[in-house]
Amino acid sequence: MEGTRRTVDTQNNVYLTQTYTYEAKTRILSCAAGAVGIRLALVDNIFHPQGGGQPSDRGRVDDIPAFPVRDPESGWVYVDLALESGNDQLQFSEGQVVTAAIDAEQRRLHAALHSAGHLVDALIRPFGVRHVGSNHFPGQARVEYELEGAEVAKEQLAESVQEGVTKAIAQGLPISSGECDGRRTITIEGLATEFCGGTHVTDLSCLTDVSIRSVKIKSGRLKVGYEAAHVTVAPADGS
């Protein structure tokens, strides 16, 4: 969108390194008219935009509902603000300090589902199938594979993966981020490293109620549905 992109060194996408940061004071990099109100780019962006099978964060900027979107050309994450009737974009300007906040409970759920998806995937790979897609949305989370001739017994796979999930969570295996060939990676210690741009828990002990919901094979594809939640966080964390 014309007018939204600025010449700056970088945007700090805080969500990539600080899953549990739910609020931040930051400056506006750019401000322009958007499809539903105005579109802002923030210096320190805490919003995860939909992508990689993970849904967008919900949140607010100075108490105005904000919806993140990634610009495919620049890679920047913008937030669209839907202003009430009578307001206009003049209440925001480049360089202005604003407060951004996201839904903390939703962020934790999304991170738990995404991390659980990586865990389930790591435990399925030894069955000789090829990962082709993931969905980490609440209520419909699944990982999908091409069988490529592999013979898979559904009940055996479900039991094996569930056993591995329980063991890994009990061990509290750490999850860390890194970089390879200029792309971000996520590593579950001792299990797997994958390219990923989503939000994740710090270690597997943060997960609870992780279970295999379904195992389906159709037209040469294996689809494994799962459920997951984040452990309860005490109010003392500020959320």
C-alpha positions as CSV (number, residue, x, y, z in Angstrom):
1,M,0.0,0.0,0.0
2,E,1.4,3.3,-1.0
3,G,2.6,5.4,1.9
4,T,3.0,2.6,4.4
5,R,6.7,1.7,3.7
6,R,9.5,3.8,5.1
7,T,13.3,3.7,4.6
8,V,14.6,2.3,7.9
9,D,17.2,-0.3,8.8
10,T,14.9,-2.8,10.4
11,Q,11.7,-3.6,12.3
12,N,12.1,-5.5,15.6
13,N,9.7,-8.4,15.5
14,V,9.6,-9.0,19.2
15,Y,7.2,-12.0,18.9
16,L,10.0,-14.0,17.3
17,T,12.1,-13.9,20.5
18,Q,9.7,-13.1,23.3
19,T,6.6,-15.3,23.2
20,Y,5.5,-14.1,26.6
21,T,5.8,-10.3,26.0
22,Y,2.2,-9.2,25.8
23,E,2.5,-5.4,25.9
24,A,5.1,-2.9,24.7
25,K,5.6,0.9,24.5
26,T,7.0,1.7,21.1
27,R,7.2,4.3,18.3
28,I,5.3,4.4,15.1
29,L,7.5,3.9,12.0
30,S,4.9,4.8,9.5
31,C,1.2,5.8,9.4
32,A,-1.1,5.7,6.3
33,A,-4.7,5.1,5.2
34,G,-5.7,1.5,5.3
35,A,-8.6,-0.5,4.0
36,V,-10.5,-0.4,7.3
37,G,-9.1,2.7,8.9
38,I,-5.3,3.3,9.2
39,R,-2.3,1.1,8.9
40,L,0.7,1.5,11.2
41,A,4.2,0.0,11.3
42,L,5.7,-0.2,14.8
43,V,9.4,-0.1,15.7
44,D,8.9,-3.0,18.2
45,N,6.2,-5.3,16.9
46,I,4.7,-7.8,19.3
47,F,2.0,-9.0,16.9
48,H,2.3,-12.3,15.1
49,P,0.6,-12.1,11.7
50,Q,-1.2,-15.2,10.3
51,G,1.2,-17.5,8.6
52,G,2.9,-20.9,8.8
53,G,-0.3,-22.5,9.9
54,Q,-0.6,-20.2,12.9
55,P,-3.4,-17.6,13.3
56,S,-2.9,-13.9,13.9
57,D,-2.7,-12.4,17.4
58,R,-5.6,-10.2,18.5
59,G,-4.7,-7.0,20.2
60,R,-4.9,-3.2,20.5
61,V,-2.8,-0.1,19.9
62,D,-3.7,2.6,22.4
63,D,-6.9,0.8,23.1
64,I,-8.0,0.6,19.5
65,P,-8.5,-2.9,18.1
66,A,-5.5,-3.9,15.9
67,F,-5.2,-6.6,13.3
68,P,-1.7,-7.6,12.1
69,V,-0.8,-8.3,8.4
70,R,2.5,-9.1,6.8
71,D,3.5,-7.1,3.7
72,P,4.8,-9.7,1.2
73,E,7.2,-7.3,-0.5
74,S,8.9,-5.7,2.5
75,G,8.3,-8.5,5.0
76,W,7.2,-5.9,7.5
77,V,4.3,-6.6,9.9
78,Y,1.7,-3.8,9.9
79,V,-1.3,-3.4,12.2
80,D,-4.6,-2.2,10.7
81,L,-6.7,-0.2,13.1
82,A,-10.4,0.0,12.6
83,L,-11.3,3.5,13.8
84,E,-14.7,4.5,15.1
85,S,-16.9,6.9,13.1
86,G,-15.7,10.5,13.4
87,N,-12.0,9.6,14.0
88,D,-9.3,9.8,11.4
89,Q,-5.6,8.9,11.0
90,L,-4.5,12.3,12.3
91,Q,-4.6,11.0,15.9
92,F,-1.5,9.0,15.0
93,S,1.8,10.2,13.4
94,E,5.2,8.9,12.6
95,G,7.5,8.9,15.7
96,Q,4.6,9.0,18.1
97,V,4.9,6.7,21.2
98,V,2.0,4.2,21.5
99,T,1.2,1.2,23.6
100,A,0.7,-2.1,21.8
101,A,-1.0,-5.1,23.6
102,I,-2.0,-8.5,22.6
103,D,-4.4,-11.1,24.1
104,A,-2.1,-13.0,26.4
105,E,-4.2,-16.2,26.8
106,Q,-4.7,-16.5,23.0
107,R,-0.9,-16.0,22.5
108,R,-0.1,-18.8,25.0
109,L,-2.6,-21.2,23.3
110,H,-1.2,-20.5,19.8
111,A,2.3,-21.0,21.0
112,A,1.3,-24.3,22.7
113,L,-0.5,-25.6,19.6
114,H,2.5,-24.6,17.4
115,S,5.1,-26.2,19.6
116,A,2.9,-29.4,20.0
117,G,2.7,-29.6,16.3
118,H,6.5,-29.6,16.0
119,L,6.7,-32.3,18.7
120,V,4.1,-34.5,17.0
121,D,5.8,-34.0,13.7
122,A,9.2,-35.0,15.1
123,L,7.7,-38.2,16.4
124,I,6.0,-39.1,13.1
125,R,9.0,-38.5,10.8
126,P,10.6,-41.9,11.7
127,F,7.6,-43.7,10.1
128,G,9.1,-42.8,6.7
129,V,6.5,-40.2,5.6
130,R,7.1,-36.8,4.1
131,H,5.7,-33.7,5.9
132,V,3.7,-31.5,3.5
133,G,1.7,-29.2,5.7
134,S,0.5,-28.1,9.2
135,N,-2.4,-26.3,10.7
136,H,-2.0,-25.0,14.2
137,F,-5.5,-23.3,14.5
138,P,-7.4,-24.1,17.7
139,G,-9.9,-26.9,17.2
140,Q,-8.4,-28.0,13.9
141,A,-4.7,-28.6,14.5
142,R,-3.1,-31.3,12.4
143,V,0.0,-32.3,10.6
144,E,-0.1,-33.8,7.1
145,Y,2.2,-36.2,5.1
146,E,2.7,-37.8,1.8
147,L,3.0,-41.6,2.4
148,E,5.2,-42.1,-0.7
149,G,4.7,-45.9,-0.5
150,A,5.2,-46.2,3.3
151,E,3.0,-48.6,5.1
152,V,1.6,-47.0,8.3
153,A,-0.6,-48.8,10.9
154,K,-2.8,-46.0,12.3
155,E,-3.3,-47.4,15.8
156,Q,0.4,-48.2,16.2
157,L,1.3,-44.7,15.0
158,A,-1.1,-43.1,17.4
159,E,0.1,-45.1,20.4
160,S,3.8,-44.5,19.5
161,V,3.3,-40.8,19.1
162,Q,1.2,-40.4,22.2
163,E,3.9,-42.3,24.2
164,G,6.6,-40.1,22.8
165,V,4.6,-36.9,23.5
166,T,4.1,-37.9,27.2
167,K,7.8,-38.7,27.6
168,A,9.1,-35.5,26.0
169,I,6.8,-33.3,28.0
170,A,7.8,-35.1,31.3
171,Q,11.4,-34.4,30.4
172,G,10.6,-30.7,29.7
173,L,12.8,-30.6,26.6
174,P,13.9,-27.0,25.8
175,I,12.8,-25.2,22.7
176,S,15.2,-22.7,21.2
177,S,15.4,-20.6,18.0
178,G,18.4,-20.2,15.7
179,E,19.2,-19.4,12.1
180,C,20.2,-21.4,9.0
181,D,20.8,-20.0,5.5
182,G,19.3,-16.7,6.6
183,R,16.1,-18.3,7.9
184,R,14.8,-18.8,11.4
185,T,14.8,-22.3,12.9
186,I,13.2,-23.9,15.9
187,T,14.8,-26.7,17.8
188,I,13.3,-29.2,20.2
189,E,16.4,-30.4,22.0
190,G,17.3,-33.9,21.1
191,L,14.4,-34.3,18.7
192,A,14.3,-32.0,15.6
193,T,15.2,-28.7,14.1
194,E,12.9,-27.1,11.5
195,F,12.5,-23.8,9.7
196,C,9.7,-21.8,11.4
197,G,8.5,-18.3,11.9
198,G,5.9,-18.9,14.6
199,T,5.6,-18.4,18.4
200,H,6.7,-21.2,20.7
201,V,6.8,-22.2,24.4
202,T,10.2,-22.1,26.1
203,D,10.2,-25.8,26.9
204,L,7.8,-28.7,26.6
205,S,6.8,-28.6,30.3
206,C,4.7,-25.6,29.3
207,L,2.4,-28.0,27.4
208,T,-0.5,-29.8,28.8
209,D,-3.4,-32.0,27.5
210,V,-1.5,-32.9,24.3
211,S,-3.3,-35.8,22.7
212,I,-3.7,-37.4,19.3
213,R,-7.2,-36.6,18.2
214,S,-7.3,-38.6,14.9
215,V,-5.2,-40.5,12.4
216,K,-6.6,-40.6,8.9
217,I,-5.2,-42.1,5.6
218,K,-6.8,-41.1,2.3
219,S,-5.5,-40.8,-1.3
220,G,-1.9,-41.4,-0.3
221,R,-1.9,-38.9,2.5
222,L,-1.6,-39.2,6.3
223,K,-3.4,-36.6,8.4
224,V,-2.8,-36.6,12.1
225,G,-5.0,-34.3,14.3
226,Y,-4.0,-33.3,17.7
227,E,-5.0,-31.2,20.7
228,A,-2.8,-29.1,23.1
229,A,-3.0,-26.4,25.7
230,H,-0.7,-24.2,27.7
231,V,-0.3,-24.8,31.4
232,T,-2.1,-22.4,33.6
233,V,-0.1,-19.2,34.2
234,A,-0.4,-17.4,37.5
235,P,-1.8,-13.9,37.4
236,A,1.5,-12.7,38.9
237,D,3.0,-12.8,35.4
238,G,1.1,-9.6,34.6
239,S,-1.1,-11.1,32.0
